Amino acid sequence: MPQSQNNRQLIFRRRKLRASFDMTSRKTMLLFLAMLLAIGIASAQRASAGDIIPQTGTWQGHSQVREVSGCTAEIRAEIEAEPQEEMLYSQPVAFSAPFDLRQFNTAWETDVNWARRGLNFWSGTMVETERSPFGSVTSTTEIETFVLNDVKILQKAIVTVSFSRALAKQLGTSSPCVIDADITHQRVGP
């Protein structure tokens, strides 16, 4: 066999081997990706299986202010004059599976578009504007919610109260009032 024909056969074998290896490595990679996807789906199903569904019954909500900043002295005095722990509501609440925090919006009389952040962990924002002849007050509440167990839910809330320019001038402030609070929701009966 001439040398050039041997070289062509050798090159042909290398290409065939490389093509075979490429095809095998693609199949291996696809199999590996399929396994990763299956593991991800299985762990997501396990995570959602760990969601806590609160018990249906009578629930109460209580808030407690932790810190106040940026408020005028008058507003701070009003906030500090409130009871240390204020009851927000007490009423029956029915839950269904799968649990979605929106089921609580009616009881809390809020309109929060909740986003699930993890297992038993939600966050949301609520914006309310009140208008008056003296100007407007806008409250933006950022809330993180933790479903601790089937009878207790804890929220961390930061309320930023901003005033219209005219009202801020009348109040003698240029900064918003920020209130940091804990809100506890507890099942208290059937």
MDTraj code that builds the backbone (N, CA, C; nanometers):
import mdtraj as md
import numpy as np

residues = "MET PRO GLN SER GLN ASN ASN ARG GLN LEU ILE PHE ARG ARG ARG LYS LEU ARG ALA SER PHE ASP MET THR SER ARG LYS THR MET LEU LEU PHE LEU ALA MET LEU LEU ALA ILE GLY ILE ALA SER ALA GLN ARG ALA SER ALA GLY ASP ILE ILE PRO GLN THR GLY THR TRP GLN GLY HIS SER GLN VAL ARG GLU VAL SER GLY CYS THR ALA GLU ILE ARG ALA GLU ILE GLU ALA GLU PRO GLN GLU GLU MET LEU TYR SER GLN PRO VAL ALA PHE SER ALA PRO PHE ASP LEU ARG GLN PHE ASN THR ALA TRP GLU THR ASP VAL ASN TRP ALA ARG ARG GLY LEU ASN PHE TRP SER GLY THR MET VAL GLU THR GLU ARG SER PRO PHE GLY SER VAL THR SER THR THR GLU ILE GLU THR PHE VAL LEU ASN ASP VAL LYS ILE LEU GLN LYS ALA ILE VAL THR VAL SER PHE SER ARG ALA LEU ALA LYS GLN LEU GLY THR SER SER PRO CYS VAL ILE ASP ALA ASP ILE THR HIS GLN ARG VAL GLY PRO".split()
xyz = np.array([
    [0.0829, -0.1160, 0.0000],
    [0.0000, 0.0000, 0.0000],
    [0.0884, 0.1236, 0.0000],
    [0.0586, 0.2166, -0.0864],
    [0.1397, 0.3385, -0.0896],
    [0.1173, 0.4204, 0.0374],
    [0.2166, 0.5037, 0.0682],
    [0.2150, 0.5859, 0.1900],
    [0.0960, 0.6792, 0.1953],
    [0.0582, 0.7406, 0.0846],
    [-0.0524, 0.8375, 0.0824],
    [-0.1855, 0.7680, 0.1130],
    [-0.2012, 0.6441, 0.0665],
    [-0.3249, 0.5716, 0.0941],
    [-0.3310, 0.5355, 0.2428],
    [-0.2180, 0.4979, 0.3040],
    [-0.2132, 0.4712, 0.4484],
    [-0.2488, 0.5953, 0.5291],
    [-0.1968, 0.7079, 0.4840],
    [-0.2270, 0.8341, 0.5534],
    [-0.3766, 0.8660, 0.5446],
    [-0.4350, 0.8443, 0.4258],
    [-0.5781, 0.8708, 0.4100],
    [-0.6604, 0.7792, 0.4996],
    [-0.6233, 0.6524, 0.5069],
    [-0.6956, 0.5591, 0.5933],
    [-0.6802, 0.5983, 0.7400],
    [-0.5598, 0.6380, 0.7763],
    [-0.5350, 0.6815, 0.9137],
    [-0.6184, 0.8058, 0.9457],
    [-0.6199, 0.9019, 0.8551],
    [-0.6998, 1.0235, 0.8740],
    [-0.8482, 0.9871, 0.8812],
    [-0.8919, 0.8956, 0.7915],
    [-1.0320, 0.8529, 0.7913],
    [-1.0675, 0.7871, 0.9246],
    [-0.9803, 0.7008, 0.9776],
    [-1.0049, 0.6337, 1.1063],
    [-1.0111, 0.7362, 1.2204],
    [-0.9185, 0.8342, 1.2172],
    [-0.9195, 0.9377, 1.3215],
    [-1.0502, 1.0169, 1.3170],
    [-1.0935, 1.0540, 1.1956],
    [-1.2198, 1.1281, 1.1829],
    [-1.3365, 1.0443, 1.2330],
    [-1.3362, 0.9163, 1.1964],
    [-1.4435, 0.8267, 1.2386],
    [-1.4420, 0.8118, 1.3908],
    [-1.3217, 0.7959, 1.4475],
    [-1.3076, 0.7844, 1.5929],
    [-1.3517, 0.9139, 1.6601],
    [-1.3103, 1.0291, 1.6041],
    [-1.3476, 1.1580, 1.6602],
    [-1.4985, 1.1776, 1.6510],
    [-1.5587, 1.1415, 1.5386],
    [-1.7038, 1.1528, 1.5222],
    [-1.7742, 1.0613, 1.6201],
    [-1.7197, 0.9403, 1.6372],
    [-1.7777, 0.8466, 1.7322],
    [-1.7664, 0.9017, 1.8741],
    [-1.6505, 0.9601, 1.9067],
    [-1.6300, 1.0181, 2.0388],
    [-1.7229, 1.1368, 2.0593],
    [-1.7334, 1.2240, 1.9566],
    [-1.8227, 1.3401, 1.9656],
    [-1.9655, 1.2959, 1.9896],
    [-2.0114, 1.1945, 1.9206],
    [-2.1483, 1.1463, 1.9356],
    [-2.1672, 1.0858, 2.0743],
    [-2.0671, 1.0111, 2.1220],
    [-2.0742, 0.9518, 2.2551],
    [-2.0744, 1.0610, 2.3612],
    [-1.9880, 1.1609, 2.3437],
    [-1.9822, 1.2677, 2.4444],
    [-2.1112, 1.3494, 2.4429],
    [-2.1742, 1.3688, 2.3283],
    [-2.3035, 1.4391, 2.3222],
    [-2.4112, 1.3594, 2.3957],
    [-2.4133, 1.2276, 2.3706],
    [-2.5111, 1.1423, 2.4380],
    [-2.4873, 1.1449, 2.5884],
    [-2.3611, 1.1386, 2.6276],
    [-2.3274, 1.1428, 2.7696],
    [-2.3708, 1.2755, 2.8305],
    [-2.3432, 1.3844, 2.7600],
    [-2.3806, 1.5163, 2.8088],
    [-2.5324, 1.5284, 2.8206],
    [-2.6061, 1.4807, 2.7208],
    [-2.7524, 1.4856, 2.7266],
    [-2.8060, 1.4017, 2.8421],
    [-2.7471, 1.2844, 2.8624],
    [-2.7871, 1.1990, 2.9732],
    [-2.7582, 1.2683, 3.1059],
    [-2.6412, 1.3304, 3.1158],
    [-2.6031, 1.4024, 3.2361],
    [-2.6999, 1.5185, 3.2633],
    [-2.7329, 1.5957, 3.1605],
    [-2.8280, 1.7066, 3.1762],
    [-2.9665, 1.6561, 3.2151],
    [-3.0085, 1.5448, 3.1562],
    [-3.1388, 1.4869, 3.1921],
    [-3.1411, 1.4444, 3.3383],
    [-3.0285, 1.3872, 3.3860],
    [-3.0206, 1.3462, 3.5262],
    [-3.0271, 1.4680, 3.6181],
    [-2.9555, 1.5758, 3.5822],
    [-2.9596, 1.6977, 3.6629],
    [-3.1008, 1.7561, 3.6679],
    [-3.1685, 1.7570, 3.5539],
    [-3.3052, 1.8069, 3.5476],
    [-3.3971, 1.7227, 3.6356],
    [-3.3823, 1.5911, 3.6294],
    [-3.4651, 1.5023, 3.7121],
    [-3.4391, 1.5250, 3.8602],
    [-3.3134, 1.5454, 3.8973],
    [-3.2798, 1.5728, 4.0378],
    [-3.3404, 1.7059, 4.0801],
    [-3.3322, 1.8085, 3.9935],
    [-3.3897, 1.9394, 4.0242],
    [-3.5397, 1.9329, 4.0423],
    [-3.6086, 1.8591, 3.9544],
    [-3.7542, 1.8444, 3.9654],
    [-3.7896, 1.7692, 4.0928],
    [-3.7159, 1.6643, 4.1235],
    [-3.7436, 1.5861, 4.2446],
    [-3.7228, 1.6705, 4.3694],
    [-3.6155, 1.7514, 4.3731],
    [-3.5934, 1.8338, 4.4919],
    [-3.6966, 1.9447, 4.5011],
    [-3.7420, 1.9988, 4.3897],
    [-3.8483, 2.1002, 4.3933],
    [-3.9771, 2.0402, 4.4453],
    [-4.0066, 1.9160, 4.4070],
    [-4.1268, 1.8507, 4.4562],
    [-4.1146, 1.8237, 4.6056],
    [-3.9954, 1.7852, 4.6506],
    [-3.9758, 1.7642, 4.7938],
    [-3.9912, 1.8951, 4.8687],
    [-3.9398, 2.0060, 4.8127],
    [-3.9485, 2.1354, 4.8795],
    [-4.0930, 2.1788, 4.8935],
    [-4.1721, 2.1639, 4.7878],
    [-4.3110, 2.2060, 4.7982],
    [-4.3883, 2.1131, 4.8908],
    [-4.3448, 1.9893, 4.9031],
    [-4.4097, 1.8969, 4.9959],
    [-4.3840, 1.9401, 5.1394],
    [-4.2792, 2.0216, 5.1628],
    [-4.2469, 2.0691, 5.2961],
    [-4.3182, 2.1976, 5.3330],
    [-4.4002, 2.2506, 5.2417],
    [-4.4732, 2.3730, 5.2733],
    [-4.5695, 2.3492, 5.3880],
    [-4.5760, 2.4463, 5.4763],
    [-4.6687, 2.4400, 5.5891],
    [-4.8007, 2.5005, 5.5450],
    [-4.9099, 2.4308, 5.5725],
    [-5.0434, 2.4846, 5.5440],
    [-5.1036, 2.5246, 5.6780],
    [-5.1252, 2.6560, 5.6997],
    [-5.1828, 2.6996, 5.8265],
    [-5.3202, 2.6364, 5.8495],
    [-5.3545, 2.6168, 5.9760],
    [-5.4830, 2.5576, 6.0123],
    [-5.5949, 2.6597, 5.9941],
    [-5.7066, 2.6120, 5.9456],
    [-5.8261, 2.6946, 5.9379],
    [-5.8736, 2.7200, 6.0809],
    [-5.9226, 2.8398, 6.1078],
    [-5.9722, 2.8730, 6.2417],
    [-5.9727, 3.0223, 6.2634],
    [-5.9850, 3.0618, 6.3876],
    [-5.9827, 3.2030, 6.4224],
    [-5.8378, 3.2466, 6.4413],
    [-5.8020, 3.3511, 6.3698],
    [-5.6666, 3.4041, 6.3746],
    [-5.6699, 3.5470, 6.4273],
    [-5.5619, 3.5851, 6.4942],
    [-5.5441, 3.7223, 6.5403],
    [-5.4104, 3.7738, 6.4902],
    [-5.4086, 3.9027, 6.4591],
    [-5.2845, 3.9670, 6.4181],
    [-5.2472, 4.0758, 6.5161],
    [-5.1196, 4.0803, 6.5522],
    [-5.0684, 4.1818, 6.6448],
    [-4.9439, 4.2440, 6.5839],
    [-4.9309, 4.3756, 6.6003],
    [-4.8096, 4.4422, 6.5520],
    [-4.7355, 4.5042, 6.6684],
    [-4.6047, 4.5122, 6.6532],
    [-4.5201, 4.5720, 6.7551],
    [-4.4114, 4.6518, 6.6837],
    [-4.4051, 4.7814, 6.7135],
    [-4.3056, 4.8692, 6.6524],
    [-4.1703, 4.8430, 6.7177],
    [-4.0687, 4.8221, 6.6315],
    [-3.9330, 4.7997, 6.6828],
    [-3.8506, 4.9276, 6.6808],
    [-3.8693, 5.0076, 6.5727],
    [-3.7859, 5.1273, 6.5589],
    [-3.8583, 5.2296, 6.4717],
    [-3.8356, 5.3561, 6.5031],
    [-3.8925, 5.4670, 6.4259],
    [-3.7779, 5.5611, 6.3927],
    [-3.7686, 5.6014, 6.2653],
    [-3.6618, 5.6946, 6.2279],
    [-3.7113, 5.7930, 6.1232],
    [-3.6504, 5.9119, 6.1219],
    [-3.6820, 6.0126, 6.0221],
    [-3.8150, 6.0826, 6.0415],
    [-3.8851, 6.0558, 6.1496],
    [-4.0160, 6.1159, 6.1726],
    [-4.0016, 6.2446, 6.2519],
    [-4.1011, 6.3306, 6.2383],
    [-4.1021, 6.4510, 6.3216],
    [-4.1275, 6.4087, 6.4658],
    [-4.0992, 6.4986, 6.5590],
    [-4.1192, 6.4695, 6.7004],
    [-4.2653, 6.4389, 6.7299],
    [-4.3574, 6.5106, 6.6637],
    [-4.5009, 6.4883, 6.6863],
    [-4.5440, 6.3500, 6.6392],
    [-4.4993, 6.3106, 6.5213],
    [-4.5358, 6.1784, 6.4680],
    [-4.4748, 6.0687, 6.5545],
    [-4.3497, 6.0871, 6.5952],
    [-4.2839, 5.9880, 6.6813],
    [-4.3592, 5.9745, 6.8131],
    [-4.4033, 6.0859, 6.8692],
    [-4.4777, 6.0820, 6.9960],
    [-4.6088, 6.0065, 6.9784],
    [-4.6772, 6.0281, 6.8644],
    [-4.8025, 5.9555, 6.8370],
    [-4.7776, 5.8055, 6.8272],
    [-4.6718, 5.7672, 6.7560],
    [-4.6404, 5.6241, 6.7391],
    [-4.6047, 5.5625, 6.8734],
    [-4.5244, 5.6326, 6.9522],
    [-4.4821, 5.5795, 7.0818],
    [-4.5958, 5.5770, 7.1827],
    [-4.7001, 5.6602, 7.1624],
    [-4.8159, 5.6616, 7.2522],
    [-4.9084, 5.5413, 7.2282],
    [-4.8968, 5.4791, 7.1121],
    [-4.9779, 5.3606, 7.0819],
    [-4.9396, 5.2476, 7.1766],
    [-5.0305, 5.1532, 7.2017],
    [-4.9952, 5.0393, 7.2876],
    [-4.8729, 4.9667, 7.2313],
    [-4.7947, 4.9079, 7.3206],
    [-4.6728, 4.8369, 7.2809],
    [-4.7034, 4.7287, 7.1773],
    [-4.8145, 4.6603, 7.1951],
    [-4.8567, 4.5580, 7.0992],
    [-5.0017, 4.5864, 7.0619],
    [-5.0247, 4.6150, 6.9357],
    [-5.1572, 4.6532, 6.8894],
    [-5.2240, 4.5367, 6.8151],
    [-5.3530, 4.5095, 6.8487],
    [-5.4257, 4.4051, 6.7772],
    [-5.4749, 4.4627, 6.6445],
    [-5.4480, 4.3928, 6.5370],
    [-5.4872, 4.4369, 6.4040],
    [-5.6214, 4.3796, 6.3601],
    [-5.6477, 4.2545, 6.3967],
    [-5.7717, 4.1875, 6.3581],
    [-5.7893, 4.0626, 6.4426],
    [-5.9095, 4.0090, 6.4411],
    [-5.9400, 3.8793, 6.5017],
    [-6.0608, 3.8264, 6.4269],
    [-6.0404, 3.7212, 6.3465],
    [-6.1504, 3.6671, 6.2668],
    [-6.1192, 3.5286, 6.2126],
    [-6.2243, 3.4559, 6.1705],
    [-6.2025, 3.3237, 6.1117],
    [-6.1360, 3.3358, 5.9740],
    [-6.0440, 3.2444, 5.9493],
    [-5.9749, 3.2393, 5.8203],
    [-5.9713, 3.0941, 5.7764],
    [-6.0098, 3.0688, 5.6514],
    [-6.0066, 2.9326, 5.5960],
    [-5.8907, 2.9222, 5.4966],
    [-5.8143, 2.8152, 5.5094],
    [-5.7010, 2.7919, 5.4201],
    [-5.7259, 2.6683, 5.3359],
    [-5.6667, 2.6665, 5.2184],
    [-5.6772, 2.5493, 5.1321],
    [-5.5385, 2.5172, 5.0774],
    [-5.5227, 2.3956, 5.0313],
    [-5.3956, 2.3527, 4.9726],
    [-5.4059, 2.3635, 4.8214],
    [-5.3032, 2.4019, 4.7517],
    [-5.1752, 2.4456, 4.8053],
    [-5.1884, 2.5852, 4.8665],
    [-5.1134, 2.6090, 4.9727],
    [-5.1193, 2.7358, 5.0437],
    [-5.0578, 2.8470, 4.9609],
    [-5.1262, 2.9591, 4.9575],
    [-5.0783, 3.0798, 4.8920],
    [-5.1085, 3.1939, 4.9880],
    [-5.0130, 3.2784, 5.0133],
    [-5.0302, 3.3845, 5.1123],
    [-5.1432, 3.4802, 5.0755],
    [-5.1823, 3.4843, 4.9487],
    [-5.2945, 3.5699, 4.9080],
    [-5.4237, 3.5310, 4.9805],
    [-5.4310, 3.4071, 5.0301],
    [-5.5493, 3.3614, 5.1040],
    [-5.5697, 3.4445, 5.2308],
    [-5.4643, 3.5087, 5.2779],
    [-5.4718, 3.5885, 5.4001],
    [-5.5064, 3.7356, 5.3733],
    [-5.5016, 3.7798, 5.2486],
    [-5.5247, 3.9213, 5.2185],
    [-5.6581, 3.9725, 5.2708],
    [-5.7630, 3.8919, 5.2647],
    [-5.8946, 3.9347, 5.3122],
    [-5.8930, 3.9563, 5.4629],
    [-5.8345, 3.8648, 5.5366],
    [-5.8276, 3.8780, 5.6823],
    [-5.7458, 3.9999, 5.7227],
    [-5.6385, 4.0244, 5.6502],
    [-5.5518, 4.1363, 5.6845],
    [-5.6015, 4.2672, 5.6255],
    [-5.7042, 4.2588, 5.5408],
    [-5.7577, 4.3759, 5.4707],
    [-5.6460, 4.4501, 5.3976],
    [-5.5691, 4.3731, 5.3231],
    [-5.4589, 4.4292, 5.2449],
    [-5.4717, 4.3827, 5.1008],
    [-5.3974, 4.4477, 5.0168],
    [-5.3925, 4.4072, 4.8767],
    [-5.2461, 4.3958, 4.8367],
    [-5.1828, 4.2909, 4.8859],
    [-5.0411, 4.2692, 4.8602],
    [-5.0279, 4.1616, 4.7528],
    [-4.9453, 4.1878, 4.6547],
    [-4.9158, 4.0870, 4.5540],
    [-4.7932, 4.0103, 4.6024],
    [-4.8179, 3.8972, 4.6657],
    [-4.7118, 3.8209, 4.7289],
    [-4.6280, 3.7450, 4.6266],
    [-4.5002, 3.7351, 4.6546],
    [-4.4084, 3.6550, 4.5725],
    [-4.3423, 3.5527, 4.6645],
    [-4.3466, 3.4304, 4.6213],
    [-4.2849, 3.3223, 4.6989],
    [-4.1334, 3.3301, 4.6805],
    [-4.0600, 3.3329, 4.7903],
    [-3.9143, 3.3442, 4.7858],
    [-3.8437, 3.2152, 4.8239],
    [-3.9162, 3.1242, 4.8839],
    [-3.8561, 2.9983, 4.9264],
    [-3.9587, 2.9187, 5.0046],
    [-3.9123, 2.8114, 5.0619],
    [-3.9992, 2.7249, 5.1407],
    [-4.0523, 2.8026, 5.2607],
    [-4.1846, 2.8233, 5.2653],
    [-4.2516, 2.8936, 5.3750],
    [-4.2031, 3.0371, 5.3926],
    [-4.1575, 3.0995, 5.2850],
    [-4.1046, 3.2359, 5.2893],
    [-4.1614, 3.3149, 5.1720],
    [-4.2216, 3.4297, 5.2026],
    [-4.2867, 3.5150, 5.1032],
    [-4.2433, 3.6595, 5.1238],
    [-4.2533, 3.7403, 5.0188],
    [-4.2311, 3.8836, 5.0345],
    [-4.3317, 3.9566, 4.9464],
    [-4.3559, 4.0817, 4.9828],
    [-4.4508, 4.1609, 4.9065],
    [-4.4394, 4.3076, 4.9419],
    [-4.5014, 4.3889, 4.8586],
    [-4.5019, 4.5337, 4.8788],
    [-4.6442, 4.5838, 4.8662],
    [-4.6785, 4.6762, 4.9536],
    [-4.8110, 4.7367, 4.9500],
    [-4.7924, 4.8883, 4.9506],
    [-4.8609, 4.9574, 4.8595],
    [-4.8527, 5.1026, 4.8526],
    [-4.9932, 5.1592, 4.8707],
    [-5.0068, 5.2517, 4.9655],
    [-5.1349, 5.3174, 4.9916],
    [-5.1132, 5.4679, 4.9911],
    [-5.2036, 5.5407, 4.9260],
    [-5.1952, 5.6860, 4.9245],
    [-5.3250, 5.7441, 4.9779],
    [-5.3126, 5.8334, 5.0739],
    [-5.4280, 5.9041, 5.1292],
    [-5.4157, 6.0498, 5.0896],
    [-5.5254, 6.1046, 5.0399],
    [-5.5249, 6.2443, 4.9973],
    [-5.6089, 6.3255, 5.0948],
    [-5.5641, 6.4474, 5.1182],
    [-5.6379, 6.5379, 5.2056],
    [-5.6200, 6.6799, 5.1522],
    [-5.6964, 6.7751, 5.2035],
    [-5.6794, 6.9145, 5.1593],
    [-5.5394, 6.9683, 5.1911],
    [-5.4693, 6.9029, 5.2836],
    [-5.3368, 6.9499, 5.3236],
    [-5.2252, 6.8878, 5.2410],
    [-5.2577, 6.7852, 5.1634],
    [-5.1588, 6.7155, 5.0822],
    [-5.1758, 6.5656, 5.0947],
    [-5.0928, 6.4915, 5.0253],
    [-5.1061, 6.3451, 5.0261],
    [-4.9985, 6.2802, 5.1128],
    [-5.0351, 6.1627, 5.1632],
    [-4.9435, 6.0802, 5.2418],
    [-4.9376, 5.9442, 5.1730],
    [-4.8184, 5.9007, 5.1365],
    [-4.8009, 5.7709, 5.0703],
    [-4.7229, 5.6786, 5.1627],
    [-4.7821, 5.5637, 5.1910],
    [-4.7172, 5.4622, 5.2743],
    [-4.6768, 5.3449, 5.1863],
    [-4.5493, 5.3126, 5.1863],
    [-4.4978, 5.1968, 5.1134],
    [-4.4498, 5.0967, 5.2170],
    [-4.5133, 4.9789, 5.2170],
    [-4.4796, 4.8763, 5.3155],
    [-4.4130, 4.7587, 5.2464],
    [-4.2898, 4.7307, 5.2862],
    [-4.2147, 4.6146, 5.2375],
    [-4.2278, 4.5074, 5.3448],
    [-4.2749, 4.3884, 5.3057],
    [-4.3043, 4.2847, 5.4045],
    [-4.2350, 4.1536, 5.3687],
    [-4.1697, 4.0932, 5.4667],
    [-4.1180, 3.9568, 5.4541],
    [-4.2004, 3.8703, 5.5480],
    [-4.2500, 3.7574, 5.4975],
    [-4.3397, 3.6712, 5.5744],
    [-4.2799, 3.5318, 5.5881],
    [-4.2804, 3.4817, 5.7104],
    [-4.2275, 3.3496, 5.7413],
    [-4.3386, 3.2666, 5.8057],
    [-4.3783, 3.1571, 5.7402],
    [-4.4762, 3.0663, 5.7985],
    [-4.3971, 2.9751, 5.8914],
    [-4.4073, 3.0004, 6.0228],
    [-4.3253, 2.9278, 6.1202],
    [-4.3778, 2.7877, 6.1469],
    [-4.5098, 2.7762, 6.1598],
    [-4.5740, 2.6462, 6.1787],
    [-4.7206, 2.6617, 6.1391],
    [-4.8028, 2.5624, 6.1635],
    [-4.9409, 2.5694, 6.1136],
    [-5.0314, 2.6594, 6.1974],
    [-4.9787, 2.7208, 6.3052],
    [-5.0589, 2.8115, 6.3874],
    [-4.9926, 2.9475, 6.4092],
    [-4.8778, 2.9726, 6.3434],
    [-4.8092, 3.1000, 6.3653],
    [-4.7358, 3.1462, 6.2400],
    [-4.7569, 3.2742, 6.2070],
    [-4.6908, 3.3376, 6.0928],
    [-4.6278, 3.4671, 6.1432],
    [-4.5019, 3.4890, 6.1067],
    [-4.4297, 3.6090, 6.1493],
    [-4.3972, 3.6950, 6.0274],
    [-4.4145, 3.8263, 6.0440],
    [-4.3800, 3.9196, 5.9368],
    [-4.2858, 4.0269, 5.9893],
    [-4.1934, 4.0647, 5.9047],
    [-4.1056, 4.1790, 5.9282],
    [-4.1499, 4.2846, 5.8281],
    [-4.1908, 4.4018, 5.8797],
    [-4.2430, 4.5065, 5.7916],
    [-4.1647, 4.6351, 5.8104],
    [-4.1353, 4.7003, 5.6988],
    [-4.0749, 4.8332, 5.7011],
    [-4.1704, 4.9245, 5.6259],
    [-4.2251, 5.0222, 5.6980],
    [-4.3223, 5.1155, 5.6410],
    [-4.2513, 5.2493, 5.6207],
    [-4.2508, 5.2964, 5.4977],
    [-4.1927, 5.4270, 5.4668],
    [-4.3067, 5.5215, 5.4328],
    [-4.3237, 5.6250, 5.5161],
    [-4.4327, 5.7211, 5.4979],
    [-4.3736, 5.8483, 5.4391],
    [-4.4174, 5.8808, 5.3171],
    [-4.3697, 6.0007, 5.2478],
    [-4.4834, 6.1015, 5.2382],
    [-4.4477, 6.2279, 5.2479],
    [-4.5470, 6.3345, 5.2449],
    [-4.5312, 6.4172, 5.1183],
    [-4.6444, 6.4704, 5.0693],
    [-4.6367, 6.5614, 4.9549],
    [-4.5545, 6.6830, 4.9959],
    [-4.5041, 6.7570, 4.9003],
    [-4.4174, 6.8703, 4.9289],
    [-4.4869, 6.9709, 5.0217],
    [-4.6143, 7.0024, 4.9921],
    [-4.6881, 7.1003, 5.0734],
    [-4.7063, 7.0508, 5.2164],
    [-4.7417, 6.9228, 5.2326],
    [-4.7629, 6.8678, 5.3662],
    [-4.6310, 6.8558, 5.4420],
    [-4.5242, 6.8172, 5.3739],
    [-4.3923, 6.8074, 5.4384],
    [-4.3495, 6.9447, 5.4895],
    [-4.3753, 7.0472, 5.4100],
    [-4.3401, 7.1840, 5.4516],
    [-4.4208, 7.2231, 5.5743],
    [-4.5501, 7.1915, 5.5741],
    [-4.6372, 7.2229, 5.6867],
    [-4.5931, 7.1474, 5.8126],
    [-4.5486, 7.0209, 5.7957],
    [-4.5034, 6.9409, 5.9095],
    [-4.3614, 6.9768, 5.9537],
    [-4.2890, 7.0452, 5.8663],
    [-4.1516, 7.0821, 5.8987],
    [-4.0540, 6.9673, 5.8820],
    [-4.0756, 6.8848, 5.7797],
    [-3.9851, 6.7723, 5.7549],
    [-3.9516, 6.7641, 5.6063],
    [-3.8352, 6.7106, 5.5786],
    [-3.7975, 6.6897, 5.4384],
    [-3.7694, 6.5433, 5.4104],
    [-3.7721, 6.4605, 5.5151],
    [-3.7433, 6.3184, 5.4968],
    [-3.8663, 6.2349, 5.5292],
    [-3.8725, 6.1159, 5.4727],
    [-3.9852, 6.0279, 5.5053],
    [-3.9717, 5.9724, 5.6469],
    [-4.0809, 5.9249, 5.6968],
    [-4.0864, 5.8622, 5.8288],
    [-4.0791, 5.7110, 5.8061],
    [-3.9854, 5.6427, 5.8719],
    [-3.9673, 5.4995, 5.8516],
    [-3.9985, 5.4260, 5.9821],
    [-4.0882, 5.3276, 5.9726],
    [-4.1302, 5.2510, 6.0889],
    [-4.0961, 5.1047, 6.0628],
    [-4.0216, 5.0467, 6.1545],
    [-3.9805, 4.9063, 6.1455],
    [-4.0648, 4.8294, 6.2473],
    [-4.1390, 4.7275, 6.2002],
    [-4.2315, 4.6576, 6.2911],
    [-4.2315, 4.5078, 6.2677],
    [-4.2702, 4.4362, 6.3735],
    [-4.2960, 4.2924, 6.3654],
    [-4.4465, 4.2736, 6.3694],
    [-4.4963, 4.1827, 6.2876],
    [-4.6386, 4.1490, 6.2891],
    [-4.6481, 3.9987, 6.3089],
    [-4.7232, 3.9591, 6.4116],
    [-4.7403, 3.8174, 6.4420],
    [-4.8857, 3.7798, 6.4195],
    [-4.9073, 3.6733, 6.3430],
    [-5.0403, 3.6193, 6.3170],
    [-5.0464, 3.4834, 6.3874],
    [-5.1461, 3.4663, 6.4709],
    [-5.1554, 3.3455, 6.5534],
    [-5.2959, 3.2884, 6.5469],
    [-5.3051, 3.1561, 6.5289],
    [-5.4351, 3.0904, 6.5379],
    [-5.4687, 3.0795, 6.6851],
    [-5.5918, 3.1284, 6.7220],
    [-5.6289, 3.1311, 6.8636],
    [-5.7498, 3.0414, 6.8948],
    [-5.8097, 2.9840, 6.7934],
    [-5.9249, 2.8975, 6.8201],
    [-5.9832, 2.8377, 6.6943],
    [-6.0872, 2.7570, 6.7126],
    [-6.1482, 2.6913, 6.5982],
    [-6.2224, 2.7874, 6.5068],
])
top = md.Topology()
chain = top.add_chain()
for i, resn in enumerate(residues, 1):
    res = top.add_residue(resn, chain, resSeq=i)
    for name in ("N", "CA", "C"):
        top.add_atom(name, md.element.get_by_symbol(name[0]), res)
traj = md.Trajectory(xyz[None], top)
